[in-house]
Amino acid sequence: MTGIDGKVVAITGAGSGIGEASALLLAARGAKLVLGARRSDRLEALGARIEANGGTAVWKTTDVRRRGDLADLVAYACGRYGALDVLVSNAGIGPISPFDELRVEDWDQMIDVNFRGVLHGIAAALPVFRKQSTGQFVNVVSTAGLRIVPNQAVYAATKNAVRTVSEGLRQEAGPDLRVTMISPGYVATEFADSVTSPTVKSQAPAVDFSVSPDDIARAVAFAIEQPSNVDVGDIVVRPTAQS
Ligand SMILES: NC(=O)c1ccc[n+]([C@@H]2O[C@H](COP(=O)([O-])OP(=O)(O)OC[C@H]3O[C@@H](n4cnc5c(N)ncnc54)[C@H](OP(=O)(O)O)[C@@H]3O)[C@@H](O)[C@H]2O)c1
């Protein structure tokens, strides 16, 4: 299947930011959305908004740290729509901090959500994609993995773990499955809310040059809409002013 119209697209972390913007754009272009995240009120509101705009969406409360939740999300998509064409693994958190603060619980959370969460998505969707002989993984990584800077090393490591896994998966995927990485730079979302470090909170940039979640959603759509023999491997979208 080529294009976006009619594709079944599941998105994790769909209730806000990049996930929400991607869901709205893809639904407007005819995709059937399956929305996953922990805050069900957000998903319900987004689902209602998509339906009110004439689109199609269902939602399921999903914690990507739990393998079973991803299995349930994928099964729900297949049950409701008979297939899953794309899994956008977008859920992520960024409680970044200096190493000296030893915020080990934050490190663990980033590993669990940003890395294990993507693995759980692969475990859930890969058998479905194999059975269908078609499917696409879209994994949201980050420019933080391309330019390592202080305070962001653990976050960057989780994103680069996904980068490594995505490339390995692509090589194993064969001619039928596509694997895409989207690397956003600074995007205006609620992402910084997960920061717990007072040091990092006090370092908020004076000038906000971030791009909007819609700017990343267009990259997600671009990767999905290509013909099935065209696998967009890696898209980097950052603010022009980002160093
Ligand atoms: N904003 C940026 O500058 C930026 C830059 C590069 C990359 N990214 C990446 O972009 C992705 C989306 O982030 P965003 O900027 O759109 O921030 P966001 O608005 O905070 O969105 C993150 C989403 O992830 C969900 N989430 C968090 N933990 C989860 C869990 N355990 N299970 C399921 N869902 C979970 C959140 O929903 P719930 O809390 O309801 O679960 C939330 O909707 C992330 O992977 C992030 O690393 C962001």
The ligand as an ORCA input file, in Angstrom:
! r2SCAN-3c Opt
* xyz 0 1
  N      10.533     18.071     22.329
  C      11.780     17.937     21.891
  O      12.558     18.919     21.877
  C      12.275     16.601     21.391
  C      13.510     16.575     20.705
  C      13.971     15.373     20.223
  C      13.233     14.220     20.401
  N      12.055     14.265     21.084
  C      11.330     13.011     21.241
  O      10.039     13.152     20.722
  C       9.186     12.201     21.353
  C       7.882     12.892     21.735
  O       8.151     13.884     22.708
  P       7.431     15.317     22.713
  O       8.471     16.336     22.479
  O       6.247     15.295     21.845
  O       7.047     15.446     24.264
  P       5.671     15.206     25.048
  O       4.639     16.162     24.575
  O       6.029     15.186     26.474
  O       5.213     13.765     24.537
  C       5.725     12.574     25.064
  C       4.611     11.593     25.156
  O       5.114     10.342     25.656
  C       4.149      9.791     26.495
  N       4.759      8.881     27.450
  C       5.666      9.154     28.412
  N       5.934      8.063     29.124
  C       5.171      7.073     28.598
  C       5.000      5.708     28.893
  N       5.645      5.117     29.914
  N       4.133      4.978     28.143
  C       3.455      5.557     27.137
  N       3.584      6.844     26.786
  C       4.439      7.587     27.519
  C       3.461     10.962     27.178
  O       2.095     10.662     27.480
  P       1.626     10.082     28.904
  O       2.343     10.880     29.951
  O       0.148     10.304     28.884
  O       1.969      8.626     28.889
  C       3.514     12.035     26.115
  O       2.298     12.112     25.411
  C       9.962     11.630     22.536
  O      10.434     10.341     22.202
  C      11.131     12.592     22.672
  O      12.261     11.943     23.211
  C      11.545     15.432     21.572
*
